[in-house]
């Protein structure tokens, strides 16, 4: 990733904002659940011929959680729009990966005069409010919120869900187990 992030204060949360490149049309592109600007850069690299804005959502990446609850796609979208306003982006293409795609859709639905196009990569919530593919996140969050972290991690590692992921999707299992090691695991569990 290129330049150091700017910090945007929203309520009592300090949000990291990455504004890279230049050119038109500008693209506001968001990370997935538990991701950060590095995840975005892996999928949508910095480039001199276009401008990309990414906000690390509350309690994710290097951004603070703040005290406002509950976390929601609407809250994250409002934060992203505030960042776009702060850097002078009146109109932009909105996009994202998974949860970031949901944020982009929210921006387009609420601000059609500002969103000129959409780039949706692996949308997380296409039809259902709580789809099957998100259940492992809920399982992890419930364990983190109900047990000491080491016990929670061990319980998840021994679960049927982890057994399935160990065989079918070991990278996904590593990601899920990583949530237990986060410095802000209890706060991040509220996001999940």
C-alpha positions as CSV (number, residue, x, y, z in Angstrom):
1,X,0.0,0.0,0.0
2,X,1.1,3.5,-0.7
3,X,0.8,6.5,1.6
4,X,0.1,6.4,5.3
5,X,-3.5,6.6,6.2
6,X,-5.3,9.8,7.2
7,X,-7.4,9.6,10.4
8,X,-11.1,10.5,10.3
9,X,-12.8,11.2,13.6
10,X,-16.4,9.9,13.7
11,X,-18.2,10.2,17.0
12,X,-15.4,8.9,19.3
13,X,-13.9,6.5,16.7
14,X,-10.7,7.2,14.9
15,X,-11.0,5.6,11.5
16,X,-8.0,5.0,9.1
17,X,-8.7,6.3,5.6
18,X,-6.5,5.4,2.6
19,X,-6.7,7.7,-0.3
20,X,-4.4,6.6,-3.1
21,X,-3.7,7.5,-6.7
22,X,-5.5,10.0,-8.9
23,X,-7.7,9.9,-11.9
24,X,-11.4,9.4,-12.8
25,X,-13.7,8.0,-11.9
26,X,-12.7,7.7,-8.3
27,X,-13.5,4.4,-6.7
28,X,-14.5,3.9,-3.0
29,X,-13.6,0.2,-2.3
30,X,-14.2,-1.5,1.0
31,X,-12.8,-4.6,2.7
32,X,-14.6,-7.6,3.9
33,X,-15.5,-8.6,7.5
34,X,-12.4,-8.6,9.6
35,X,-10.3,-7.3,6.7
36,X,-8.4,-4.1,6.3
37,X,-6.9,-1.9,3.6
38,X,-4.2,-4.5,2.9
39,X,-7.0,-6.9,1.8
40,X,-8.3,-4.3,-0.6
41,X,-4.8,-3.6,-2.0
42,X,-4.3,-7.3,-2.7
43,X,-7.5,-7.4,-4.8
44,X,-7.5,-3.8,-6.1
45,X,-3.8,-2.6,-6.1
46,X,-2.8,1.0,-5.9
47,X,-2.3,2.6,-9.2
48,X,-1.4,6.0,-10.5
49,X,-4.2,6.2,-13.1
50,X,-7.1,5.9,-10.8
51,X,-8.0,7.1,-7.3
52,X,-9.1,4.6,-4.7
53,X,-10.5,5.5,-1.2
54,X,-10.7,2.8,1.5
55,X,-11.9,3.2,5.1
56,X,-11.0,0.6,7.6
57,X,-14.3,0.0,9.3
58,X,-14.9,0.4,13.0
59,X,-13.1,-2.3,15.1
60,X,-11.4,-3.6,12.0
61,X,-7.9,-3.0,10.6
62,X,-6.3,-0.2,12.5
63,X,-9.6,1.7,13.2
64,X,-11.1,2.2,16.7
65,X,-14.4,0.7,17.6
66,X,-15.8,3.8,19.2
67,X,-18.7,3.5,21.6
68,X,-21.7,3.6,19.2
69,X,-23.5,0.4,19.0
70,X,-24.8,-1.7,17.4
71,X,-22.4,-2.0,14.5
72,X,-24.2,-2.2,11.2
73,X,-23.8,-1.9,7.5
74,X,-25.6,1.4,7.7
75,X,-23.1,2.7,10.3
76,X,-20.1,1.6,8.1
77,X,-21.7,3.2,5.0
78,X,-22.2,6.5,6.9
79,X,-18.5,6.4,7.9
80,X,-17.4,5.8,4.3
81,X,-19.6,8.6,3.0
82,X,-18.1,10.9,5.6
83,X,-14.7,10.0,4.4
84,X,-15.7,10.6,0.8
85,X,-17.0,14.0,1.9
86,X,-13.8,14.8,3.8
87,X,-11.6,14.2,0.7
88,X,-14.0,16.0,-1.7
89,X,-15.5,13.0,-3.6
90,X,-18.9,14.1,-4.7
91,X,-19.5,11.2,-7.1
92,X,-17.7,7.9,-7.2
93,X,-17.9,4.2,-8.1
94,X,-18.6,2.2,-4.9
95,X,-17.4,-1.3,-4.5
96,X,-16.1,-3.9,-2.0
97,X,-15.4,-7.4,-1.1
98,X,-18.1,-9.4,0.8
99,X,-19.2,-7.1,3.6
100,X,-17.6,-4.3,1.6
101,X,-20.0,-5.1,-1.2
102,X,-22.9,-4.8,1.2
103,X,-21.6,-1.3,2.2
104,X,-21.3,-0.3,-1.5
105,X,-24.9,-1.5,-2.1
106,X,-26.1,0.6,0.9
107,X,-24.3,3.7,-0.4
108,X,-25.9,3.2,-3.9
109,X,-29.4,2.6,-2.4
110,X,-29.2,5.6,-0.1
111,X,-27.2,8.0,-2.3
112,X,-27.9,7.2,-6.0
113,X,-27.0,10.7,-7.0
114,X,-23.5,10.1,-5.8
115,X,-22.8,6.5,-6.8
116,X,-22.0,6.2,-10.5
117,X,-21.4,2.5,-10.6
118,X,-20.9,-0.7,-8.5
119,X,-18.1,-3.3,-8.2
120,X,-19.4,-6.1,-6.0
121,X,-16.9,-8.9,-5.2
122,X,-18.3,-12.0,-3.4
123,X,-21.3,-10.2,-1.9
124,X,-21.9,-11.5,1.6
125,X,-25.6,-11.0,1.9
126,X,-27.2,-11.4,-1.5
127,X,-30.6,-12.6,-0.4
128,X,-30.8,-13.6,3.3
129,X,-30.2,-11.4,6.3
130,X,-28.1,-14.1,8.0
131,X,-27.0,-16.6,5.3
132,X,-25.6,-20.0,6.0
133,X,-22.1,-19.0,5.0
134,X,-22.0,-16.4,7.9
135,X,-22.9,-19.0,10.6
136,X,-19.3,-19.8,11.4
137,X,-18.7,-16.1,12.2
138,X,-21.7,-16.1,14.6
139,X,-20.4,-19.3,16.2
140,X,-16.9,-17.7,16.7
141,X,-18.5,-14.5,18.1
142,X,-20.7,-16.3,20.6
143,X,-17.7,-18.2,21.9
144,X,-15.6,-15.1,22.2
145,X,-18.3,-13.3,24.1
146,X,-19.1,-16.2,26.4
147,X,-15.8,-17.7,27.4
148,X,-12.2,-16.7,28.1
149,X,-10.4,-16.4,24.8
150,X,-8.2,-19.5,25.1
151,X,-11.1,-21.6,26.1
152,X,-13.2,-20.1,23.3
153,X,-10.5,-20.9,20.7
154,X,-10.1,-24.4,22.0
155,X,-13.8,-25.0,21.9
156,X,-14.1,-23.7,18.3
157,X,-11.0,-25.7,17.2
158,X,-12.7,-28.9,18.5
159,X,-16.1,-28.1,16.9
160,X,-17.8,-29.8,14.0
161,X,-17.5,-26.5,12.1
162,X,-13.7,-26.4,12.5
163,X,-13.4,-30.1,11.6
164,X,-15.2,-29.4,8.3
165,X,-13.1,-26.4,7.5
166,X,-9.9,-28.2,8.4
167,X,-10.6,-30.6,5.5
168,X,-12.5,-28.5,3.1
169,X,-11.2,-24.9,3.5
170,X,-8.1,-24.7,5.7
171,X,-7.4,-21.1,4.8
172,X,-10.9,-20.2,6.0
173,X,-10.2,-22.1,9.2
174,X,-7.0,-20.2,9.8
175,X,-8.9,-16.9,9.3
176,X,-11.6,-17.9,11.7
177,X,-9.0,-19.0,14.3
178,X,-7.3,-15.7,13.8
179,X,-10.3,-13.8,15.3
180,X,-9.5,-15.3,18.7
181,X,-6.0,-13.8,18.6
182,X,-7.1,-10.3,17.7
183,X,-6.1,-7.6,20.2
184,X,-9.7,-6.4,20.2
185,X,-11.4,-9.8,20.0
186,X,-14.3,-9.0,22.3
187,X,-15.1,-5.8,20.6
188,X,-14.7,-7.3,17.1
189,X,-17.1,-10.2,18.2
190,X,-19.8,-7.5,18.4
191,X,-19.2,-6.7,14.7
192,X,-19.6,-10.4,13.7
